[in-house]
Each structure stands twice: as C-alpha cells, then as structure tokens.
C-alpha cells in the first residue's frame, strides 16, 4: 500500500478546515439590551453630597457625566418640587408643562407627558415602572397612569424615613426580579430634613442614608441573571436645591435654592465629564436617547442627551471668563464674563459712552450663574433656553454706574455661506424684555453690503427659540447676522444664544 506524502496529508487537513469554515456560520454576539434607572433625590445640593460620605454617588460621578445648572424663579415658577419634578419628568420647562408651584394648577401633562409615558406611546412593549413616596407625583399625573407599574407610598402621612425604605425595597425587587426597561424611583427625606434643620449635620446624614439606598438599587441591577448582557444607564437628579445653611427654597434670592444637577453613567457618557451646557430638562431626553427613542419635533422637548455637546461658539469662552469688576454683589470667586468675542464674531462698542458698569459695556458674554447674580428677581433667571455661555446686552445693569446711559452696541456673527436666489434660515435663542424707547434689531448683510433689518422687537420675547426665513439676493455668497441693541438706558436687556444658519 502506497503511503501518502506529508504534503498530501496537509492538503487534506487544510481542505477539511476550509469545509468546516464554509459550513459552520459565525454568529455575532447579541447587542446588549439597553435599560434605564432614574433616581430622584428631592432637594439635594450636590456640593453637600460631595462633602458627605456618599460612595455610590461619588462612583457614579467619577465614571459618568455630571452637569450642574440653575433653576428658574418666580414669576415663571417657584423653585419647588411641583415644577421641578414636572420639568424632570416631561423634559420641558414650566412655560410648557404649566406647573408653577406645588398646587399643580395649570398642569399640561396631556400635552407634555413624562418620559415613561412617552416610552409606552412609542412602543407598548417597553416595560415601565415608577415608585414614589411623595404621592402627588402619581395622583397628579406627573408620572402618568400609562406606566405599567406604579408603586405609591405616602411619606407625608407615614414619614419619609420609613417611606423611602419602602420605595427602595419595591424598586430593588423590581430591578432584581422583574424585567423593567425604564424605572424611576423617588426618595424624599433629604428635602424634609433640610426644611426641618437646614443643610448641616442632619442633612449630611440624610444624604448618606440616601446614598446607601442608591447602592441597594445598583446592587439589585448587578444581581440580575441577565446583567452581563445589559447596558444600563443610571441617572440621578434633583428637583431643586436648598438655601445654605438654613434650608428652604421656592423663592429667588439665593442661588443655592436654584441649584440642580444631572448625573448620568452609562454607554456614551464620558467618565469624569463636567459639561457646562446641561439643563434639568435633559433627564428625560437622556433616558429616551439611551433606549433608542428619537425625539419627535412635535413633542417640543427642551432637553437634549447629556452626552451631546452644544456646538455654540460662545461656550468656547468658558475657560477665559473673568471675575467681577464693578458688580460687587457677585462673589469674587465666580468667574462669568468677558468682552472678548469668539473667533469670527465681533462686538461694536464705538457708540457706547465712556462710563457705566464695566462688565456690561456693550455686548458681553456671560453665564447664568454670573448674570442672574447681577440683579435677582428681574427675570434674568428665567432665560431658560440659554446654555453655558451666552451673549448679553444689559442696559439696566450698565446704568448702575455713572455714565451708563445711551447704550448702543452691535454683536456680529461670522460670515456664513449662502446661495444666491435661495432662502437662509436663521435660528437662535433669545430672552428679551422691552421697556420705554429701547430698540432691539436683527439684521443681515450680504457680501459685506448694507444691513437689512429682518426682525425688530417691540414686546417681550422671554426664553424664546426664534426661526427667521431670509430671502438671499441673486449673486450673494455670504451673510453676516447682526444684533443691535440701542436707544437704551436704565431699561432692560437682551440675551442671545445658539445662533444657527442653514
């Protein structure tokens, strides 16, 4: 019998291996199943959480994205729980959801439902869950009846220490043994303690207890038998802050009352990121985004996922902002203004007088933290739809120092490419208060030509998203957008943010 050569044997082995490769399909690993847990901690000041022994919050912050921001004020809405949780749940501001205080009068949840209800409407196959012990969040419909499972306890009747434990146990059981796609758990004792005894030792102990309850929820998720094939987004947020150290909120005088945060850990959220463009409305958008539910423009959400950064040129100025000069009411530690425009932008101050408050001499660039401290209770706090750094022409504050009259300044954009004979769409956020003879105009200039006014404000335009269509003349290839605020003294102000040209 003739023996086969080594070469022949090797050929047979290779042929067999090739046959095996062609007959055995390679199956890709299934994509992780995306799930969401949102934990609401009532009246939690993040700075106090940092001071406390709160390892679970610390770990989420280290491994996730944390954005802090300030709330609105009366006359728009109180910095209280009704408006705060409505904003978190719906992803829109009080001027839309309608809740201005804890009476819930004017609520518009039919038009702007909570994010769990939106999930159910998008796909009834989503399993949704909510557990609260401030019972009105269910009875008033902040988290609506379309949610698959709603667990309600009464902290006002039974005490929030015991009721928070019940919420934690019910939520942990659902997370561990059930199969929720999206869950919301509310914990209220931090708010009760701050009202009773301020933001000192007892408040810190309440934060530490709540952190341990958060830890129970996180442990329940990790104990799930399917956890290794799941992609969990964990969000933690609060409805408002508390005055420090005495506790209390609802008014407008102390920024600690208005302080909120959104903390998100999960895929797509950078570890250790501290964005300046986060707002409280982003909780709902972040949850929807993680679960693959695209926001319908008809929903008119005010939020965006916390993982998505603003492309607004003004935000790039954040690192170069300065401390106060003439605004002595603002703490020296708060850096929040500059006269230097972003690259490509310019500010014309040639018509400005020599005196006045330095910070507001012509168009300036500032933050909510700095600008709202300049003078509280005059609706600066309610420039809701600005984010991060924005542009302000504030003749009212400018006039607080000798010489601060006859405000006249123009903010000009870079040149945007346009197509002659077509239409350019201009979008921007504005917060404008009208008084007396002051004038605010939006104009455009094509190819360096004469300014053409396309919008003139003669009445308030508060926290408004504007959209203007402008006819582009034949032959035009570039367009500059200008914002001129003039004929103003001790009147009001104009804020601009997030200019887009299409």
Secondary structure, DSSP 4 states (H G I P E B T S, - for coil): -PPPPHHHHHHHHHHHHHHHHHHSPPPPPPPPEEEEEEEEETT--HHHHHHS--HHHHHHHHHSEEEEEE---TTT--SSHHHHHHHHHHSS-HHHH---STT-TT--TTTS--HHHHHHHH-TTS-EEEEESSTHHHHTSSS-TTSSEEEE--HHHH-HHHHHHHHHHHHHHHHHHS--SEEEEEE-HHHHHHHHH-SSHHHHHHHHHHHHHHHHHHHHHHTSTTGGGEEEEEEEE-S----TTT---SSSS-HHHHEEEEEEESTTS-TT---SS--TTHHHHHHHHHTT-PPPGGG------TTSPP--GGGGGGGG-B--SS-TTS-TT---EESPPPTT-EEE-TTS-S-S-GGGSSSEEEEHHHHHHHSTTSSGGG-TT--SEEEEEEHHHHTTSTT--SEEEEEEPPPEE--TTSEEEEEEEEEEE--TT-EEEEEEEETT---EEEEEE-S-EEEEEEEEEEEPPTT--EEEEEEEEEEESSS-EEEEEEEEE-
